[in-house]
Each structure stands twice: as structure tokens, then as C-alpha cells.
Amino acid sequence: MASPLLLILSAPSGAGKTTLARYLLAAEPDARLSVSTTTRAPRGQEVEGRDYHFVGEAEFQRMVEGGEFLEWARVHGFRYGTSRMVVERALREAASLTIFDIDVQGGSAIKSQFPQAVTVFILPPSLAELEARLRGRGTDSEEVIQLRLEAARSEILRGLAEYDYLVVNRVLEEAGADLSAIVRAARCRATYMRDELREAFGASRSSPAPRG
């Protein structure tokens, strides 16, 4: 039985992480998205339960105290958390792909608890292009845009240093194809396939390796 695959996607705001997560959901039949909980208000066309679970500060704190989050962090003044239940369900289901659309703090926290998780950092072609995308959204003030750009510089440095794979989002279809290739590569790892192949070839965990 193949192991479930936990795929962590992180990126600076405006790099296209959520769009690429949706692309991968459409491309992979067994994929599901871990929907984070946040204290910020919905933006643009965001929908409750599809993009985020939107809650108030008091409800978020209740969930923290109740141990409902695998990890949580404050990002740009708001709190975001990953449901413990989603991860536990993913680990019970064979051959499933669970996508985590989270910031670098959350990605590092999950990776530390589940070292088998695969981490992918999404990069914009340049900081100038990232700024153009943030301004093009038309949802943030000048102050917020500058804060996001400042945060992007440190997030990019951390992503370059810590993440398993890097994808530059120049063209959506090309970046999406890169993500699909990463999923295929991850599913060929021995750690992912070992138990399934042991069963198929009648080998036990204690079987000695052949000599020569």
C-alpha cells in the first residue's frame, strides 16, 4: 500500500501559490486541499470553506486552546492555522495527495513533524514582477503592499535555504507542469513505494538484502 503524500506549497504573497494549488487539484484525481483557518476577512472572490475557514479572534483562540491546529502563526497581522484533523485523515488514506497552501512558518512546522512531507517554494520571476502582481490585485493599500514586499524578501531567502523544490511561476501552465513532475518524482521515492512493493514481491521488513 503506497503512503499518502503530503505536499507543502509556500510562496510570498502574489507569487501565484493558490492558483497553482488549484491547478494541481484539477490535474491530480486523488488530490485534496487542506483548507486553512484564518482570522482575516475574505478578499475578492474568496469563498468560505473553499479558500479558507474564516473565524474571529475569539473562535481562533478557542481552537488553539482545544488543540485543533497542527500549527498556527500570525502573518501580516492575522492568524492562520492548519487543521490537525485534515493531516490525521490524510495519513490514514493510502495513495492520497494532500496539498497545504501555507506560509513558510507553517510549512517548516509541518515538515518538522512530518519529515516525509515534500516542500515546494513558488517564486515570482522577479521582485519587480511580484510588485506588479500585488498592485494589479487592487485589494491592498500602499502600506500593505510595501509590508508584503519586505516580507517577500525574507520568505524567499528562507525558501531557497529550506525547501526541497523551487518552481518559478513565469507562465501558469509551465509552473503547473513542474508541480505535476514533482508529484510524480515524489511518488517514485523508495520511502513512498517501499511498503506497497514489499507486499507485491512478498518481502518482509526484516528480509536481508541480497549480496553481490
PyMOL commands that place a pseudoatom at each C-alpha (Angstrom):
pseudoatom trace, name=CA, resn=MET, resi=1, chain=A, elem=C, hetatm=0, pos=[0.000, 0.000, 0.000]
pseudoatom trace, name=CA, resn=ALA, resi=2, chain=A, elem=C, hetatm=0, pos=[1.508, 3.350, -1.059]
pseudoatom trace, name=CA, resn=SER, resi=3, chain=A, elem=C, hetatm=0, pos=[1.989, 6.011, 1.574]
pseudoatom trace, name=CA, resn=PRO, resi=4, chain=A, elem=C, hetatm=0, pos=[-0.045, 9.225, 1.470]
pseudoatom trace, name=CA, resn=LEU, resi=5, chain=A, elem=C, hetatm=0, pos=[1.808, 12.206, 0.049]
pseudoatom trace, name=CA, resn=LEU, resi=6, chain=A, elem=C, hetatm=0, pos=[1.854, 15.490, 1.956]
pseudoatom trace, name=CA, resn=LEU, resi=7, chain=A, elem=C, hetatm=0, pos=[2.772, 18.380, -0.385]
pseudoatom trace, name=CA, resn=ILE, resi=8, chain=A, elem=C, hetatm=0, pos=[3.558, 21.781, 1.136]
pseudoatom trace, name=CA, resn=LEU, resi=9, chain=A, elem=C, hetatm=0, pos=[3.320, 24.817, -1.159]
pseudoatom trace, name=CA, resn=SER, resi=10, chain=A, elem=C, hetatm=0, pos=[4.665, 28.133, 0.099]
pseudoatom trace, name=CA, resn=ALA, resi=11, chain=A, elem=C, hetatm=0, pos=[5.382, 31.454, -1.579]
pseudoatom trace, name=CA, resn=PRO, resi=12, chain=A, elem=C, hetatm=0, pos=[5.471, 35.186, -0.980]
pseudoatom trace, name=CA, resn=SER, resi=13, chain=A, elem=C, hetatm=0, pos=[2.089, 36.869, -1.333]
pseudoatom trace, name=CA, resn=GLY, resi=14, chain=A, elem=C, hetatm=0, pos=[1.317, 37.444, -5.023]
pseudoatom trace, name=CA, resn=ALA, resi=15, chain=A, elem=C, hetatm=0, pos=[3.529, 34.682, -6.439]
pseudoatom trace, name=CA, resn=GLY, resi=16, chain=A, elem=C, hetatm=0, pos=[0.535, 32.575, -7.525]
pseudoatom trace, name=CA, resn=LYS, resi=17, chain=A, elem=C, hetatm=0, pos=[0.663, 29.812, -4.911]
pseudoatom trace, name=CA, resn=THR, resi=18, chain=A, elem=C, hetatm=0, pos=[-3.097, 29.425, -4.522]
pseudoatom trace, name=CA, resn=THR, resi=19, chain=A, elem=C, hetatm=0, pos=[-3.683, 29.447, -8.287]
pseudoatom trace, name=CA, resn=LEU, resi=20, chain=A, elem=C, hetatm=0, pos=[-1.072, 26.699, -8.690]
pseudoatom trace, name=CA, resn=ALA, resi=21, chain=A, elem=C, hetatm=0, pos=[-2.624, 24.695, -5.861]
pseudoatom trace, name=CA, resn=ARG, resi=22, chain=A, elem=C, hetatm=0, pos=[-5.948, 24.812, -7.762]
pseudoatom trace, name=CA, resn=TYR, resi=23, chain=A, elem=C, hetatm=0, pos=[-4.143, 23.761, -10.950]
pseudoatom trace, name=CA, resn=LEU, resi=24, chain=A, elem=C, hetatm=0, pos=[-2.704, 20.717, -9.186]
pseudoatom trace, name=CA, resn=LEU, resi=25, chain=A, elem=C, hetatm=0, pos=[-6.093, 19.836, -7.683]
pseudoatom trace, name=CA, resn=ALA, resi=26, chain=A, elem=C, hetatm=0, pos=[-7.535, 19.667, -11.191]
pseudoatom trace, name=CA, resn=ALA, resi=27, chain=A, elem=C, hetatm=0, pos=[-4.578, 17.656, -12.533]
pseudoatom trace, name=CA, resn=GLU, resi=28, chain=A, elem=C, hetatm=0, pos=[-4.403, 15.035, -9.759]
pseudoatom trace, name=CA, resn=PRO, resi=29, chain=A, elem=C, hetatm=0, pos=[-7.608, 12.968, -9.287]
pseudoatom trace, name=CA, resn=ASP, resi=30, chain=A, elem=C, hetatm=0, pos=[-6.792, 11.902, -5.702]
pseudoatom trace, name=CA, resn=ALA, resi=31, chain=A, elem=C, hetatm=0, pos=[-5.681, 15.358, -4.514]
pseudoatom trace, name=CA, resn=ARG, resi=32, chain=A, elem=C, hetatm=0, pos=[-7.352, 17.366, -1.801]
pseudoatom trace, name=CA, resn=LEU, resi=33, chain=A, elem=C, hetatm=0, pos=[-6.572, 20.806, -0.418]
pseudoatom trace, name=CA, resn=SER, resi=34, chain=A, elem=C, hetatm=0, pos=[-6.038, 21.389, 3.267]
pseudoatom trace, name=CA, resn=VAL, resi=35, chain=A, elem=C, hetatm=0, pos=[-8.177, 24.488, 3.872]
pseudoatom trace, name=CA, resn=SER, resi=36, chain=A, elem=C, hetatm=0, pos=[-6.573, 26.734, 6.469]
pseudoatom trace, name=CA, resn=THR, resi=37, chain=A, elem=C, hetatm=0, pos=[-8.413, 28.714, 9.128]
pseudoatom trace, name=CA, resn=THR, resi=38, chain=A, elem=C, hetatm=0, pos=[-7.778, 32.454, 9.363]
pseudoatom trace, name=CA, resn=THR, resi=39, chain=A, elem=C, hetatm=0, pos=[-8.875, 35.495, 11.318]
pseudoatom trace, name=CA, resn=ARG, resi=40, chain=A, elem=C, hetatm=0, pos=[-8.726, 37.839, 8.322]
pseudoatom trace, name=CA, resn=ALA, resi=41, chain=A, elem=C, hetatm=0, pos=[-11.765, 38.805, 6.262]
pseudoatom trace, name=CA, resn=PRO, resi=42, chain=A, elem=C, hetatm=0, pos=[-12.410, 37.278, 2.812]
pseudoatom trace, name=CA, resn=ARG, resi=43, chain=A, elem=C, hetatm=0, pos=[-10.750, 39.048, -0.145]
pseudoatom trace, name=CA, resn=GLY, resi=44, chain=A, elem=C, hetatm=0, pos=[-12.180, 39.385, -3.630]
pseudoatom trace, name=CA, resn=GLN, resi=45, chain=A, elem=C, hetatm=0, pos=[-13.928, 36.189, -4.741]
pseudoatom trace, name=CA, resn=GLU, resi=46, chain=A, elem=C, hetatm=0, pos=[-12.790, 34.046, -1.801]
pseudoatom trace, name=CA, resn=VAL, resi=47, chain=A, elem=C, hetatm=0, pos=[-15.397, 31.586, -0.558]
pseudoatom trace, name=CA, resn=GLU, resi=48, chain=A, elem=C, hetatm=0, pos=[-15.818, 30.183, 2.960]
pseudoatom trace, name=CA, resn=GLY, resi=49, chain=A, elem=C, hetatm=0, pos=[-14.770, 26.528, 3.120]
pseudoatom trace, name=CA, resn=ARG, resi=50, chain=A, elem=C, hetatm=0, pos=[-13.139, 26.565, -0.322]
pseudoatom trace, name=CA, resn=ASP, resi=51, chain=A, elem=C, hetatm=0, pos=[-10.377, 29.142, 0.137]
pseudoatom trace, name=CA, resn=TYR, resi=52, chain=A, elem=C, hetatm=0, pos=[-10.285, 29.457, 3.941]
pseudoatom trace, name=CA, resn=HIS, resi=53, chain=A, elem=C, hetatm=0, pos=[-12.360, 28.928, 7.034]
pseudoatom trace, name=CA, resn=PHE, resi=54, chain=A, elem=C, hetatm=0, pos=[-12.934, 32.492, 8.261]
pseudoatom trace, name=CA, resn=VAL, resi=55, chain=A, elem=C, hetatm=0, pos=[-13.314, 32.919, 12.028]
pseudoatom trace, name=CA, resn=GLY, resi=56, chain=A, elem=C, hetatm=0, pos=[-12.982, 35.675, 14.615]
pseudoatom trace, name=CA, resn=GLU, resi=57, chain=A, elem=C, hetatm=0, pos=[-10.084, 36.048, 17.053]
pseudoatom trace, name=CA, resn=ALA, resi=58, chain=A, elem=C, hetatm=0, pos=[-12.073, 34.554, 19.947]
pseudoatom trace, name=CA, resn=GLU, resi=59, chain=A, elem=C, hetatm=0, pos=[-13.007, 31.429, 17.957]
pseudoatom trace, name=CA, resn=PHE, resi=60, chain=A, elem=C, hetatm=0, pos=[-9.450, 31.016, 16.698]
pseudoatom trace, name=CA, resn=GLN, resi=61, chain=A, elem=C, hetatm=0, pos=[-8.118, 31.232, 20.255]
pseudoatom trace, name=CA, resn=ARG, resi=62, chain=A, elem=C, hetatm=0, pos=[-10.656, 28.620, 21.374]
pseudoatom trace, name=CA, resn=MET, resi=63, chain=A, elem=C, hetatm=0, pos=[-9.385, 26.303, 18.628]
pseudoatom trace, name=CA, resn=VAL, resi=64, chain=A, elem=C, hetatm=0, pos=[-5.769, 26.910, 19.677]
pseudoatom trace, name=CA, resn=GLU, resi=65, chain=A, elem=C, hetatm=0, pos=[-6.574, 26.058, 23.287]
pseudoatom trace, name=CA, resn=GLY, resi=66, chain=A, elem=C, hetatm=0, pos=[-8.517, 22.997, 22.171]
pseudoatom trace, name=CA, resn=GLY, resi=67, chain=A, elem=C, hetatm=0, pos=[-5.504, 21.620, 20.292]
pseudoatom trace, name=CA, resn=GLU, resi=68, chain=A, elem=C, hetatm=0, pos=[-7.308, 21.719, 16.942]
pseudoatom trace, name=CA, resn=PHE, resi=69, chain=A, elem=C, hetatm=0, pos=[-4.335, 23.070, 14.997]
pseudoatom trace, name=CA, resn=LEU, resi=70, chain=A, elem=C, hetatm=0, pos=[-1.273, 21.172, 13.883]
pseudoatom trace, name=CA, resn=GLU, resi=71, chain=A, elem=C, hetatm=0, pos=[0.427, 24.561, 13.547]
pseudoatom trace, name=CA, resn=TRP, resi=72, chain=A, elem=C, hetatm=0, pos=[-0.588, 28.190, 13.549]
pseudoatom trace, name=CA, resn=ALA, resi=73, chain=A, elem=C, hetatm=0, pos=[1.152, 31.526, 13.014]
pseudoatom trace, name=CA, resn=ARG, resi=74, chain=A, elem=C, hetatm=0, pos=[0.464, 35.228, 12.782]
pseudoatom trace, name=CA, resn=VAL, resi=75, chain=A, elem=C, hetatm=0, pos=[1.152, 36.558, 9.276]
pseudoatom trace, name=CA, resn=HIS, resi=76, chain=A, elem=C, hetatm=0, pos=[0.682, 40.193, 8.220]
pseudoatom trace, name=CA, resn=GLY, resi=77, chain=A, elem=C, hetatm=0, pos=[-1.317, 40.864, 11.392]
pseudoatom trace, name=CA, resn=PHE, resi=78, chain=A, elem=C, hetatm=0, pos=[-3.726, 37.910, 11.077]
pseudoatom trace, name=CA, resn=ARG, resi=79, chain=A, elem=C, hetatm=0, pos=[-3.633, 34.362, 12.406]
pseudoatom trace, name=CA, resn=TYR, resi=80, chain=A, elem=C, hetatm=0, pos=[-3.624, 31.274, 10.169]
pseudoatom trace, name=CA, resn=GLY, resi=81, chain=A, elem=C, hetatm=0, pos=[-3.829, 27.641, 11.282]
pseudoatom trace, name=CA, resn=THR, resi=82, chain=A, elem=C, hetatm=0, pos=[-3.702, 24.131, 9.790]
pseudoatom trace, name=CA, resn=SER, resi=83, chain=A, elem=C, hetatm=0, pos=[-6.281, 21.632, 10.999]
pseudoatom trace, name=CA, resn=ARG, resi=84, chain=A, elem=C, hetatm=0, pos=[-4.855, 18.639, 12.838]
pseudoatom trace, name=CA, resn=MET, resi=85, chain=A, elem=C, hetatm=0, pos=[-7.836, 16.548, 11.690]
pseudoatom trace, name=CA, resn=VAL, resi=86, chain=A, elem=C, hetatm=0, pos=[-7.010, 17.083, 7.988]
pseudoatom trace, name=CA, resn=VAL, resi=87, chain=A, elem=C, hetatm=0, pos=[-3.477, 15.744, 8.401]
pseudoatom trace, name=CA, resn=GLU, resi=88, chain=A, elem=C, hetatm=0, pos=[-4.569, 12.783, 10.509]
pseudoatom trace, name=CA, resn=ARG, resi=89, chain=A, elem=C, hetatm=0, pos=[-7.153, 11.840, 7.867]
pseudoatom trace, name=CA, resn=ALA, resi=90, chain=A, elem=C, hetatm=0, pos=[-4.575, 12.161, 5.075]
pseudoatom trace, name=CA, resn=LEU, resi=91, chain=A, elem=C, hetatm=0, pos=[-2.202, 9.803, 6.885]
pseudoatom trace, name=CA, resn=ARG, resi=92, chain=A, elem=C, hetatm=0, pos=[-4.956, 7.176, 7.183]
pseudoatom trace, name=CA, resn=GLU, resi=93, chain=A, elem=C, hetatm=0, pos=[-5.783, 7.193, 3.470]
pseudoatom trace, name=CA, resn=ALA, resi=94, chain=A, elem=C, hetatm=0, pos=[-3.426, 5.386, 1.091]
pseudoatom trace, name=CA, resn=ALA, resi=95, chain=A, elem=C, hetatm=0, pos=[-2.324, 6.864, -2.232]
pseudoatom trace, name=CA, resn=SER, resi=96, chain=A, elem=C, hetatm=0, pos=[-3.846, 10.253, -1.443]
pseudoatom trace, name=CA, resn=LEU, resi=97, chain=A, elem=C, hetatm=0, pos=[-2.279, 13.655, -2.116]
pseudoatom trace, name=CA, resn=THR, resi=98, chain=A, elem=C, hetatm=0, pos=[-2.929, 16.425, 0.393]
pseudoatom trace, name=CA, resn=ILE, resi=99, chain=A, elem=C, hetatm=0, pos=[-1.849, 19.923, -0.617]
pseudoatom trace, name=CA, resn=PHE, resi=100, chain=A, elem=C, hetatm=0, pos=[-1.005, 22.503, 2.027]
pseudoatom trace, name=CA, resn=ASP, resi=101, chain=A, elem=C, hetatm=0, pos=[-1.212, 26.103, 0.772]
pseudoatom trace, name=CA, resn=ILE, resi=102, chain=A, elem=C, hetatm=0, pos=[0.632, 27.779, 3.659]
pseudoatom trace, name=CA, resn=ASP, resi=103, chain=A, elem=C, hetatm=0, pos=[3.341, 30.292, 4.550]
pseudoatom trace, name=CA, resn=VAL, resi=104, chain=A, elem=C, hetatm=0, pos=[6.956, 29.353, 5.252]
pseudoatom trace, name=CA, resn=GLN, resi=105, chain=A, elem=C, hetatm=0, pos=[6.407, 29.358, 9.028]
pseudoatom trace, name=CA, resn=GLY, resi=106, chain=A, elem=C, hetatm=0, pos=[3.609, 26.828, 8.728]
pseudoatom trace, name=CA, resn=GLY, resi=107, chain=A, elem=C, hetatm=0, pos=[5.490, 24.811, 6.136]
pseudoatom trace, name=CA, resn=SER, resi=108, chain=A, elem=C, hetatm=0, pos=[8.527, 24.474, 8.376]
pseudoatom trace, name=CA, resn=ALA, resi=109, chain=A, elem=C, hetatm=0, pos=[6.334, 23.490, 11.329]
pseudoatom trace, name=CA, resn=ILE, resi=110, chain=A, elem=C, hetatm=0, pos=[4.629, 20.687, 9.389]
pseudoatom trace, name=CA, resn=LYS, resi=111, chain=A, elem=C, hetatm=0, pos=[7.912, 19.487, 7.863]
pseudoatom trace, name=CA, resn=SER, resi=112, chain=A, elem=C, hetatm=0, pos=[9.467, 19.239, 11.339]
pseudoatom trace, name=CA, resn=GLN, resi=113, chain=A, elem=C, hetatm=0, pos=[6.586, 16.990, 12.479]
pseudoatom trace, name=CA, resn=PHE, resi=114, chain=A, elem=C, hetatm=0, pos=[6.314, 15.020, 9.225]
pseudoatom trace, name=CA, resn=PRO, resi=115, chain=A, elem=C, hetatm=0, pos=[9.797, 14.802, 7.637]
pseudoatom trace, name=CA, resn=GLN, resi=116, chain=A, elem=C, hetatm=0, pos=[8.393, 12.746, 4.751]
pseudoatom trace, name=CA, resn=ALA, resi=117, chain=A, elem=C, hetatm=0, pos=[6.389, 15.781, 3.548]
pseudoatom trace, name=CA, resn=VAL, resi=118, chain=A, elem=C, hetatm=0, pos=[7.565, 17.328, 0.269]
pseudoatom trace, name=CA, resn=THR, resi=119, chain=A, elem=C, hetatm=0, pos=[8.098, 21.093, 0.303]
pseudoatom trace, name=CA, resn=VAL, resi=120, chain=A, elem=C, hetatm=0, pos=[7.851, 23.322, -2.782]
pseudoatom trace, name=CA, resn=PHE, resi=121, chain=A, elem=C, hetatm=0, pos=[8.569, 27.051, -2.767]
pseudoatom trace, name=CA, resn=ILE, resi=122, chain=A, elem=C, hetatm=0, pos=[6.904, 29.112, -5.512]
pseudoatom trace, name=CA, resn=LEU, resi=123, chain=A, elem=C, hetatm=0, pos=[8.910, 32.094, -6.756]
pseudoatom trace, name=CA, resn=PRO, resi=124, chain=A, elem=C, hetatm=0, pos=[7.905, 35.069, -8.912]
pseudoatom trace, name=CA, resn=PRO, resi=125, chain=A, elem=C, hetatm=0, pos=[10.156, 35.795, -11.914]
pseudoatom trace, name=CA, resn=SER, resi=126, chain=A, elem=C, hetatm=0, pos=[11.454, 38.880, -10.065]
pseudoatom trace, name=CA, resn=LEU, resi=127, chain=A, elem=C, hetatm=0, pos=[10.593, 41.243, -7.220]
pseudoatom trace, name=CA, resn=ALA, resi=128, chain=A, elem=C, hetatm=0, pos=[9.517, 43.815, -9.796]
pseudoatom trace, name=CA, resn=GLU, resi=129, chain=A, elem=C, hetatm=0, pos=[7.022, 41.336, -11.256]
pseudoatom trace, name=CA, resn=LEU, resi=130, chain=A, elem=C, hetatm=0, pos=[5.816, 40.455, -7.754]
pseudoatom trace, name=CA, resn=GLU, resi=131, chain=A, elem=C, hetatm=0, pos=[5.163, 44.137, -7.022]
pseudoatom trace, name=CA, resn=ALA, resi=132, chain=A, elem=C, hetatm=0, pos=[3.251, 44.490, -10.298]
pseudoatom trace, name=CA, resn=ARG, resi=133, chain=A, elem=C, hetatm=0, pos=[1.066, 41.482, -9.398]
pseudoatom trace, name=CA, resn=LEU, resi=134, chain=A, elem=C, hetatm=0, pos=[0.334, 42.840, -5.906]
pseudoatom trace, name=CA, resn=ARG, resi=135, chain=A, elem=C, hetatm=0, pos=[-0.672, 46.211, -7.337]
pseudoatom trace, name=CA, resn=GLY, resi=136, chain=A, elem=C, hetatm=0, pos=[-2.729, 44.521, -10.024]
pseudoatom trace, name=CA, resn=ARG, resi=137, chain=A, elem=C, hetatm=0, pos=[-4.891, 42.765, -7.431]
pseudoatom trace, name=CA, resn=GLY, resi=138, chain=A, elem=C, hetatm=0, pos=[-6.240, 46.132, -6.311]
pseudoatom trace, name=CA, resn=THR, resi=139, chain=A, elem=C, hetatm=0, pos=[-7.011, 44.844, -2.803]
pseudoatom trace, name=CA, resn=ASP, resi=140, chain=A, elem=C, hetatm=0, pos=[-4.159, 46.298, -0.712]
pseudoatom trace, name=CA, resn=SER, resi=141, chain=A, elem=C, hetatm=0, pos=[-3.143, 49.776, 0.371]
pseudoatom trace, name=CA, resn=GLU, resi=142, chain=A, elem=C, hetatm=0, pos=[0.318, 51.144, -0.438]
pseudoatom trace, name=CA, resn=GLU, resi=143, chain=A, elem=C, hetatm=0, pos=[1.389, 50.458, 3.140]
pseudoatom trace, name=CA, resn=VAL, resi=144, chain=A, elem=C, hetatm=0, pos=[0.272, 46.821, 2.935]
pseudoatom trace, name=CA, resn=ILE, resi=145, chain=A, elem=C, hetatm=0, pos=[1.998, 46.348, -0.437]
pseudoatom trace, name=CA, resn=GLN, resi=146, chain=A, elem=C, hetatm=0, pos=[5.290, 47.598, 0.988]
pseudoatom trace, name=CA, resn=LEU, resi=147, chain=A, elem=C, hetatm=0, pos=[4.926, 45.297, 4.001]
pseudoatom trace, name=CA, resn=ARG, resi=148, chain=A, elem=C, hetatm=0, pos=[4.277, 42.335, 1.689]
pseudoatom trace, name=CA, resn=LEU, resi=149, chain=A, elem=C, hetatm=0, pos=[7.326, 43.158, -0.430]
pseudoatom trace, name=CA, resn=GLU, resi=150, chain=A, elem=C, hetatm=0, pos=[9.516, 43.445, 2.654]
pseudoatom trace, name=CA, resn=ALA, resi=151, chain=A, elem=C, hetatm=0, pos=[8.211, 40.100, 3.940]
pseudoatom trace, name=CA, resn=ALA, resi=152, chain=A, elem=C, hetatm=0, pos=[8.732, 38.545, 0.483]
pseudoatom trace, name=CA, resn=ARG, resi=153, chain=A, elem=C, hetatm=0, pos=[12.474, 39.170, 0.599]
pseudoatom trace, name=CA, resn=SER, resi=154, chain=A, elem=C, hetatm=0, pos=[12.924, 37.224, 3.842]
pseudoatom trace, name=CA, resn=GLU, resi=155, chain=A, elem=C, hetatm=0, pos=[10.471, 34.484, 2.773]
pseudoatom trace, name=CA, resn=ILE, resi=156, chain=A, elem=C, hetatm=0, pos=[12.352, 33.964, -0.486]
pseudoatom trace, name=CA, resn=LEU, resi=157, chain=A, elem=C, hetatm=0, pos=[15.680, 33.631, 1.326]
pseudoatom trace, name=CA, resn=ARG, resi=158, chain=A, elem=C, hetatm=0, pos=[14.141, 31.090, 3.684]
pseudoatom trace, name=CA, resn=GLY, resi=159, chain=A, elem=C, hetatm=0, pos=[12.513, 29.164, 0.834]
pseudoatom trace, name=CA, resn=LEU, resi=160, chain=A, elem=C, hetatm=0, pos=[15.807, 28.990, -1.078]
pseudoatom trace, name=CA, resn=ALA, resi=161, chain=A, elem=C, hetatm=0, pos=[17.565, 27.636, 2.007]
pseudoatom trace, name=CA, resn=GLU, resi=162, chain=A, elem=C, hetatm=0, pos=[14.987, 25.205, 3.415]
pseudoatom trace, name=CA, resn=TYR, resi=163, chain=A, elem=C, hetatm=0, pos=[12.613, 23.883, 0.742]
pseudoatom trace, name=CA, resn=ASP, resi=164, chain=A, elem=C, hetatm=0, pos=[13.030, 20.667, -1.270]
pseudoatom trace, name=CA, resn=TYR, resi=165, chain=A, elem=C, hetatm=0, pos=[11.964, 22.086, -4.644]
pseudoatom trace, name=CA, resn=LEU, resi=166, chain=A, elem=C, hetatm=0, pos=[11.752, 25.528, -6.263]
pseudoatom trace, name=CA, resn=VAL, resi=167, chain=A, elem=C, hetatm=0, pos=[9.276, 26.488, -9.005]
pseudoatom trace, name=CA, resn=VAL, resi=168, chain=A, elem=C, hetatm=0, pos=[9.448, 29.858, -10.768]
pseudoatom trace, name=CA, resn=ASN, resi=169, chain=A, elem=C, hetatm=0, pos=[5.937, 30.916, -11.769]
pseudoatom trace, name=CA, resn=ARG, resi=170, chain=A, elem=C, hetatm=0, pos=[6.550, 32.699, -15.074]
pseudoatom trace, name=CA, resn=VAL, resi=171, chain=A, elem=C, hetatm=0, pos=[3.739, 31.018, -17.022]
pseudoatom trace, name=CA, resn=LEU, resi=172, chain=A, elem=C, hetatm=0, pos=[0.958, 29.211, -15.143]
pseudoatom trace, name=CA, resn=GLU, resi=173, chain=A, elem=C, hetatm=0, pos=[0.884, 26.135, -17.401]
pseudoatom trace, name=CA, resn=GLU, resi=174, chain=A, elem=C, hetatm=0, pos=[4.647, 25.667, -17.228]
pseudoatom trace, name=CA, resn=ALA, resi=175, chain=A, elem=C, hetatm=0, pos=[4.761, 26.078, -13.462]
pseudoatom trace, name=CA, resn=GLY, resi=176, chain=A, elem=C, hetatm=0, pos=[1.808, 23.702, -13.138]
pseudoatom trace, name=CA, resn=ALA, resi=177, chain=A, elem=C, hetatm=0, pos=[3.625, 21.105, -15.230]
pseudoatom trace, name=CA, resn=ASP, resi=178, chain=A, elem=C, hetatm=0, pos=[6.665, 21.495, -12.966]
pseudoatom trace, name=CA, resn=LEU, resi=179, chain=A, elem=C, hetatm=0, pos=[4.478, 20.829, -9.916]
pseudoatom trace, name=CA, resn=SER, resi=180, chain=A, elem=C, hetatm=0, pos=[2.981, 17.718, -11.524]
pseudoatom trace, name=CA, resn=ALA, resi=181, chain=A, elem=C, hetatm=0, pos=[6.501, 16.473, -12.278]
pseudoatom trace, name=CA, resn=ILE, resi=182, chain=A, elem=C, hetatm=0, pos=[7.472, 16.987, -8.632]
pseudoatom trace, name=CA, resn=VAL, resi=183, chain=A, elem=C, hetatm=0, pos=[4.461, 14.929, -7.520]
pseudoatom trace, name=CA, resn=ARG, resi=184, chain=A, elem=C, hetatm=0, pos=[5.440, 12.116, -9.899]
pseudoatom trace, name=CA, resn=ALA, resi=185, chain=A, elem=C, hetatm=0, pos=[9.034, 12.203, -8.655]
pseudoatom trace, name=CA, resn=ALA, resi=186, chain=A, elem=C, hetatm=0, pos=[7.904, 12.142, -5.018]
pseudoatom trace, name=CA, resn=ARG, resi=187, chain=A, elem=C, hetatm=0, pos=[5.728, 9.111, -5.694]
pseudoatom trace, name=CA, resn=CYS, resi=188, chain=A, elem=C, hetatm=0, pos=[8.755, 7.258, -7.066]
pseudoatom trace, name=CA, resn=ARG, resi=189, chain=A, elem=C, hetatm=0, pos=[10.747, 7.698, -3.856]
pseudoatom trace, name=CA, resn=ALA, resi=190, chain=A, elem=C, hetatm=0, pos=[11.560, 4.479, -2.056]
pseudoatom trace, name=CA, resn=THR, resi=191, chain=A, elem=C, hetatm=0, pos=[10.054, 5.861, 1.148]
pseudoatom trace, name=CA, resn=TYR, resi=192, chain=A, elem=C, hetatm=0, pos=[6.733, 6.345, -0.675]
pseudoatom trace, name=CA, resn=MET, resi=193, chain=A, elem=C, hetatm=0, pos=[6.610, 2.996, -2.510]
pseudoatom trace, name=CA, resn=ARG, resi=194, chain=A, elem=C, hetatm=0, pos=[8.509, 0.636, -0.194]
pseudoatom trace, name=CA, resn=ASP, resi=195, chain=A, elem=C, hetatm=0, pos=[5.584, -0.890, 1.719]
pseudoatom trace, name=CA, resn=GLU, resi=196, chain=A, elem=C, hetatm=0, pos=[3.490, -1.407, -1.421]
pseudoatom trace, name=CA, resn=LEU, resi=197, chain=A, elem=C, hetatm=0, pos=[6.352, -3.128, -3.247]
pseudoatom trace, name=CA, resn=ARG, resi=198, chain=A, elem=C, hetatm=0, pos=[7.289, -5.287, -0.261]
pseudoatom trace, name=CA, resn=GLU, resi=199, chain=A, elem=C, hetatm=0, pos=[3.727, -6.605, -0.307]
pseudoatom trace, name=CA, resn=ALA, resi=200, chain=A, elem=C, hetatm=0, pos=[3.787, -7.109, -4.085]
pseudoatom trace, name=CA, resn=PHE, resi=201, chain=A, elem=C, hetatm=0, pos=[7.083, -9.029, -4.014]
pseudoatom trace, name=CA, resn=GLY, resi=202, chain=A, elem=C, hetatm=0, pos=[6.432, -10.929, -0.801]
pseudoatom trace, name=CA, resn=ALA, resi=203, chain=A, elem=C, hetatm=0, pos=[9.305, -9.323, 1.084]
pseudoatom trace, name=CA, resn=SER, resi=204, chain=A, elem=C, hetatm=0, pos=[9.118, -8.606, 4.792]
pseudoatom trace, name=CA, resn=ARG, resi=205, chain=A, elem=C, hetatm=0, pos=[10.688, -5.637, 6.555]
pseudoatom trace, name=CA, resn=SER, resi=206, chain=A, elem=C, hetatm=0, pos=[13.291, -7.992, 8.043]
pseudoatom trace, name=CA, resn=SER, resi=207, chain=A, elem=C, hetatm=0, pos=[14.247, -9.682, 4.765]
pseudoatom trace, name=CA, resn=PRO, resi=208, chain=A, elem=C, hetatm=0, pos=[18.018, -9.433, 4.252]
pseudoatom trace, name=CA, resn=ALA, resi=209, chain=A, elem=C, hetatm=0, pos=[19.368, -7.568, 1.272]
pseudoatom trace, name=CA, resn=PRO, resi=210, chain=A, elem=C, hetatm=0, pos=[20.917, -9.845, -1.382]
pseudoatom trace, name=CA, resn=ARG, resi=211, chain=A, elem=C, hetatm=0, pos=[24.682, -9.995, -1.701]
pseudoatom trace, name=CA, resn=GLY, resi=212, chain=A, elem=C, hetatm=0, pos=[26.516, -9.318, -4.930]
for i in range(1, 212): cmd.bond("trace and resi %d" % i, "trace and resi %d" % (i + 1))
show_as sticks, trace
zoom trace
